[in-house]
Amino acid sequence: MNSPMLEEAGDVRVGVLLASVPERNTCVVITQDGHGVDLVTGKDESTKSFSFDLVATADNVKGIYLDFLQPLVESVLKGYNGALLIHGASTERTKALIDQNIIRQILINVLNGTAHEKEDSFIALSFIQLQSKNLSPVTHPVLGRLVSVVSSPEEAFSLYETCRDKVKSSPGGLSCRCSTLLSVAVERRVQTEVCRGRLQLFGLEGGASRTDLRGVSPLVKALDQLQSEVSHEDKLLLFLLKDALSGSSRTALLCCLHPQGVLDNETPNALTLAQKVRTLQTKPVVIRWCPRATEEEIRDKMAALRTEMMSEGESEIHSTYKLAQLNHDLQVVKSQSWERRRDSLTRLEIKERIIVRPPAQA
């Protein structure tokens, strides 16, 4: 029923954020063109070079959106699926930098990008918390899943902050072992067609080193499975990550580094991981479809089949089954109509907000 339009293969873009300001004798040096990193390791101070699409520091984090992420957001508004994987944001300071300068800016540009067509577009946010150890959704009284239709950047970021605060207050230090996924679904009506795009923002916990005390990042496991020919029983997070890295999305990775000097084991592993991700390619697809045309097509098939059944005898059972399948497809198309989807998400929003928002203080 959807009409995917396949484009040429797209490279997974990779940016590096040096969250800690490098010292003079640091083992990590940004190359002069701003697109690479030189890593100095060992007693002999041998140098290994890495190339990326962008390298930034905490001082110029605001430029990451314009220089690195803006094309990704613009493609989502055109009907593509997009994914941003944020790896290595291991401190509250780094997470705050990303929230305020990247997540907020993404939500502002997505909402402002459809502000002039409010009657013909809607944006829905969903948020889930995933345990990195078993890679499954966390059973949580508040954050099992949030779905909400939003109408302004302020409302969208406020909902995101509510979810992040709930994650931080999780009992037993659960937040440091859990990854998160914020999905932004954009649906626009362009004349008789419906254009759907989705941006997935992954906050990945864990380290690139297999000996990291925080546990191994799910990105490492996803990459291992992509490079292995052995089939695996997919957990939800791994399935989503592999789809983002090799499926039909336009994908970017932001790798956050905290250089610790010569004895640092995480930084070399993180740079190597980021370099591997940069070799991956996806096959971006834009989804556009016309519900009315699809509905008319199914109705025509049903009418032709009924005419055929009038003159049939032996294969009537088969035709009856086929007619039932067409009727089922028709109901699915009806449920996906513009008006029904917007109404159903609005009703779900009201129900979910009663759960998500904290009770008022007496």
Sequence and secondary structure as in RCSB ss.txt:
>XXXX:A:sequence
MNSPMLEEAGDVRVGVLLASVPERNTCVVITQDGHGVDLVTGKDESTKSFSFDLVATADNVKGIYLDFLQPLVES
VLKGYNGALLIHGASTERTKALIDQNIIRQILINVLNGTAHEKEDSFIALSFIQLQSKNLSPVTHPVLGRLVSVV
SSPEEAFSLYETCRDKVKSSPGGLSCRCSTLLSVAVERRVQTEVCRGRLQLFGLEGGASRTDLRGVSPLVKALDQ
LQSEVSHEDKLLLFLLKDALSGSSRTALLCCLHPQGVLDNETPNALTLAQKVRTLQTKPVVIRWCPRATEEEIRD
KMAALRTEMMSEGESEIHSTYKLAQLNHDLQVVKSQSWERRRDSLTRLEIKERIIVRPPAQA
>XXXX:A:secstr
  EEEE   EE EEEEEE S   TT SEEE TTSSEEEEEETTTTEEEEEE SEEEEGGGTTHHIIIIIHHHHHH
HHTTBEEEEEEE   SHHHHHHHIIIIIHHHHHHHHHHTGGGGGGEEEEEEEEEEETTTTEE   TTTS EEEEE
 SHHHHHHHHHHHHHHHHT GGGGGGGEEEEEEEEEEEEETTEEEEEEEEEEEE SBSSTT TT B HHHHHHHH
HH  S     HHHHHHHHHHHSSEEEEEEEEE    TT SHHHHHHHHHHHHTT EE  EEEEE HHHHHHHHHH
HHHHHHHHHHT STTHHHHHHHHHHHHHHHHHHHHTSHHHHHHHHHHHHHHHHHHHS     
